[in-house]
Amino acid sequence: MAETFFRTSTPSGTEILIEPLSHVRSCSVGFWVRRGSIHEGPNEEGLAHFIEHTVFKGTERFPNPEALSAATDALGGNVDAFTGKETACFYGKVLREQLPDLVELLGDLVTTPRFDSAELIRERSVILEEIAQSEDQADDWVSELFYLNFWKGGALAHPILGRPEQVAKFGSDEARAFFRKTYRAPNLLIAAAGDIEVEPFLNLLQPILDRLPNGPAEPALPLSAPAPFILNTPRKDLQQASLILGFPAPGHRHRDRTAVNLLSHVLGGGMSSRLFMELREKHALCYQIGSYLTHYGDTGALQIMASCAADKARELVQRATVECVRLADQGATQEELDRAKLQARTSLVFSQESTSARMFTLAHQAIHMDRILDLDGQVQEIDAVDLEHLNRVASDILKPSVMAVSALGTKKNGAIRKQDLAG
């Protein structure tokens, strides 16, 4: 990657990243907005996601959903979008012959949406259905409750989909106001990978860049520090209890980021991980259990997720806590670290075997890490973590005193208690 990728910024602040790959015939392009739900004000929760939906309702060139859908299908590939806590992205993957049409369509989405009032009212109903669906899906909802309480009162607690009572009021005025202050040149990053020539691609972008308004980037709202909590949320309609146990973790650029990622592998990253062997294989408390790491600007969370029968939830939390304390106190073995490194390297290599994955990696590193390493450089970061480093971060992070628990579907006589986190 380091030998071939091209990186530049326009005078108005839009960053452009291109990785030509001569051995493929597809192209992936992403228009990234460095703004997500953490940039929403108190009465704007859900607006970033609302914009992501409603730009697809029509642009100046494709004035209604039917015209835009026909243009999308005519590309022969795929076009999609998502909104996260820190970014929004509009992206697509096509054969090289369709690259000009893809760039033009994505450019329309981020510069010339119509925000027709009637279309927005219809789409508002769709988003309210999406929120209701999220509440019905236990894994989604227990995660939402975790965010709401772990970073309570801060921008990270904003639900990406928004709150129903606020979304129900959004219309064209709110959409246009948020769009105008957000979709500006300094907030945009364009990443591309595949069968692409740099100069012709830059020429395709120029009309879009010319349409982007200048102006200062809106600052993110403060990210509150994570705080421990225990939340039991009864749900009579659920067959199982869903659980998230979380510890504060470092942000994107912290020097311990890679070591904590390996710690997550050791703790719950596979069938030989500590949690899987202890809670599923030895005690048969659950079908699935695992851990994963979430990074943000200067904070993050190491999370354990599991589902189990409600009458086993308390025991599962107790035994998971004991396992975390054991790992923090006694450390991992060299064999565990080597296995975690192999899993991390394998996942990294596999993730780079498509043009869309390469595009996402370019953008992620530029936005969140402010640097771009090639595959060898990323592997070197993994290999540089030694056992002493891994065990230090385990001792620093896996502390029951800072653990948070979000439990959905627990019963009154089986609710998670503070003493269950004693370790």
N, C-alpha and C positions, 0 to 999 in steps of 0.2 A: 504494500500500500504506500509506504513512504517513498518508494521509487517512482510511483506513477501518478499520485493524486495531485490535483491542481487546486489551489486555494487562493482566493482573492476577496477583497471587499470593495464595494462601490464607494464613491465619495460621500454618499448619503447614509452609508452604514450597513447596507445589506451584504451579508456574507454569502459567498458562492463556493461550493466544494464539488469537484468532479473527479471521479475515478474511472478512467477509460479501461475497459477490459476487452482486449481484442479477441479473446477465445470464446466469447458469448455472442448471441444475436438478439438479446433482449436489453431493454433499458428500464431503469427504475429512477423515478424523480420524486422528490418530496419538497413541498413548500412548507417550511417549519416556521411557526410563529412562537417567539420566545415568551409567550404569555399563556397561562392556563388558569385554573380555578383559584390559585393563590393570589392572583392579581385582581380579583373581583372585590368591589367595595361591599359594605354591609347590606345594601339593597340590591346587589347584583349577583348573588349566588346562583350559579347555573347559566349565566349569560354567555360565558365562553363556550360551553357546550351547545347552548341555543344557537349561537352564531354558526358553529360547525354544521348543525342540521340545516339551518335556514338559507345558507348560501347555495345549497343544492336545489332550492325552490325556484331559482331563475337568476340569470345574469343579463346584462345588456344584450349580449349576442344570442343567448339562449333564454328567452324571456319567461319561460314557464317550465315546470318539472318535466313535462312530456318532451320538450325540445332538448333539455339538458340530458335526460335519460337516453334519448336517441343518440345524441352526440357521444355519450359515454360508451354505449354499446357498440357504436361504429368504430371505436378504437380497437376492439377485438381482445383487449387485455382486461385489466381491472383498475378501477379507481375507487378510493376509499378515503376515510378521514377518521381521526380520533382526537379526543381532548383529554389531557392529563392534568395533573396538579401544576406542572410548570410550563407545559408547552401544548400547542395544538398543531396538528399536521394534516396536510392534504397531499395525497400521494397516489402514484399509479405505476403500473408496470405494463409495458407493451413491447411488441417487436420494434426493431430499429426504424422500420419504415413509417411507423405511426408516431415517432417521437415528436415531430413538430406539432401534431394535433394534440398530443397529451400535454405538452408544455403550454400551448395556447389555452386549453380548457382549464388546467390548474391555475393559470394566471388570471383567468376570468373570475374564478371562485374567490380569489384573495384580493381582487381589485374592483370588480364591477357587479357585486350582487345587487338585486333589485329590492329585496325586502318588501315584497308586496303584502299588504295588510291581510288580505283574505287567505293567502297561502300560509302566512305566519300563524294565523289562528288555527288552521288545520294542523300544522306541524306542532303547535303547542300541545294539542291533544295527543299527538303521537308521543311526545316526550313525557307527558304525564303518564301514559301507559307504560313507557320504559321505566319510569321511577317505580310504578306499582309492581312491575315485573321484578325489579331489583329487590324490592321488599319481600317478594315471594320466594326468592332464591336465597336459601340460608347462608351459603358461603359468601355471597355478595353483601348481604345485610349485616352479618356479624363483623365483616371487615369495615363496613361503613360506620358501625357503632364504635369500632376500635379507633378509627381516625377521629371521630367526633370527640372522644374522651382523652385520647393519648396526647393530642395537641389542642386541648380544649381552649376555646377562646381565641385561637390563632388562625391564620390563613389556611394552614394545612387541614383544619377541621372542616373547611367548606366542602360540602358534597359536590362532586363534579357534575352530577346530573341536576343539582339544584334542589331547592325545597318546593314541594307542590304549590304552597300558597304564594310563593314568589313567581314561579314559572307561569302560573295561571294568569299573571298580570303582564307578562312580557308581550310587547308588540313591536311594530316597526320603529317607533321612536326610540325605544330602549336599545333595539338591535343596531340602529344606525349610530347612536351615540357611542356605544361600546366599540363598534367596528371602527369608527373614525379615530378614536384615541388609541386603538390597539394595533390595527393593521397598517403600520407605518414602516418605512424603509429600515430604520434601525432595529426594529423588532423581528425582521424577517431573515431567515437563512434558507438557502436553496441548495439541496444536496442531490447529486445524481451519480449513478454508477451503471456501467454496462458498455454496450457498443456505441460509444459516444466520442465525437471529436470535440475538443475544447472550444476552438474558435467558432465553428458553426453553432455550437450550443449557446455560447455567449450571445451570438447574434439573435438566436431565438428568444432569449430572455430580455433583450433590450427594450422592446415595446412595453413589456410588463414592468420593468424597472422604472421606465419613464412615467408610468401611471401611479407608482407608489408615492404617497404623500411623505414629506419629510417631517421633522419635528422631534422633540425630545421623547425618549422612551419613558413610559410610566413606571415608577419604581414598584417593586413588589411590596406587599404588606408584610409587616414583621412576622417571622415564624416563631411561635411560642415554644418554649422548652418542653420536651415530653415530660409527662407526670404519671406516676403509678396510679392505678385504679382497679377496682373490681366491679364489673357490671354483670348482673344476672338479669336477662330479659326473657320472661316466660313466653312460650309460644305453643299453645295447645295443638296446633295443626301440624307440628313437626314430629316425625318419627324418631329423630335423633337430636341430640344436642350438638351444636357447632361451637367450636372454641378457637379463640386466638389468644396466645400468650406472647407478650412482646417485651423486648428490652430496648432501651435507647441504643442507637448505633451511630457511627460517624457518617458524615455527608459525602458527597461525590468526590471531593478533592482531598480528603483526609489521608494521611500517610498510612493509616491502618486499614483502609478500605479493602484492599486485596486480601489481607490476613483475615478480616471478618468474613469475607465471602468464603474463604476456605473453612473457617470455623462453622459456618452454616452447613457446608457439605458434611463435616464430621458429625455435627449434631443431628441433622435430619435430612441429608441429601441423597439418600439411596437406601437400598434394601439391607446394607450392612451398617447403616448409620446407628448411632447410639439410641435415638428415640425409636426407630423402627424395630430394632432388635429387642429393646426393653419393653415397649408398650404393646406392640403387636405380637411379635413372635413369642416372647416369654410370658406375657400376662394376658394376651388376647383381649385387650381393652378396646381395640378399634381395628377397622379395615385399612384405613390410610392415615398416615401422619407424616408430616414433613416440616422443614423449616425453609425460610427464604428471607432474603435481605432486600430492603427498600431504602434507596438513598435519595436525599434531597440536597438543597444547597449547603446547609451547614448542620444538618441533622439527618436522622434515619431511624430505622427500626429493624431489629432482628426478630422475626416473627415465627412462631410455631403454630401450625394449623392442624386441627384434627376434628373428626366427627365420631360420636359414639352414642351408645344408649344413655339416656338421661341419668339412669341410676349408676352409671360408671364414670360420669363426668368428674366427680370429686376425686376419685381414685386416680383417674388419668392425670389430672392437674397435679396431684401430690407426687406421683411417680415421675412425671416430666420435670417437676421442680427439683426433685432429688437428683435426677440425671444431670440437669444443668449444673447444680452445685458440685457434683462429683467431677464433672469435666473442668469446672473452674478451679477446684481445689487440687485435683490430681494431675490435670493436664491430659492432652492427647498423646498418643504414641506416634513414633515415626512412621509406622505402617499406616496409621490413619491419615497422617498428613500426606504421605505419598499417594494414597488412594484418592484423597480429596484433590490433590494437584492433577492427577490423571483425569478425574471427572471434569475439573474446570478447564483443562486444556482441550479435552475432547469436545465439550460443549462449545467452547470458543471456536474451534476449527469447523465444527459442523455448522455453526451459525454464519460462517462466511462463505457458504457454498451456493449462494444465489445473489443476483444483482440487488434485490430488494434488501436483503440482509446487509450487504455491503453499504448500501445507501444509508440504512438506519444506523449502522456503526459509525460511519463518518459524521453524521449529524449529532449523534449522542456524544461522541468525544468532543466535538467542537463546542457544543452548547454547554455540556455539564463539566467537562474536564479542562476545557480551554487548551487542549493539545490533542494531537492525533498521532497515535502509534500504529505502526504496521503490525501484522500478525505476530512476527517474531518478537517485537517489543512488548506486546501484551503477554505473550508466553513467558518472556523473561521476568515480567512483574510477578507472575504466579510462582515461577521457580525460585525467585529471590526470597520468598517467605520461608524462614526456618522454624524449627520446632519451638525455640525460645520465643519468637515473635508471636506465633500462633497461641501459645499458652499464656502469654502476657495479655493478649486481647480477650481470651476466654475468662481470665481472672477479672479483667476490668469490666466486662459486659454482663456476664451471666450471674447477676446478683439478685436474689429474691427481693431485696428491699426496694428495687426499682422496677420490678416486674409489673406489667399491666395485664389484666385478663378481661376479655370480652366473651361472654358466654350467652348463647342464644338457645332457648329451649330447655334450660335446666328446670327442675322441679323444686318446689319450696323446700322439701326436706333434703334436697341434694344440691342446693345452691353452693357456689364456690365461696369460701370464706378466707379471711386473712390468714388464719392458722394453716390453711392448706398450702400456703406459699412459704412455709418455714424452711423447707429443704431438709 
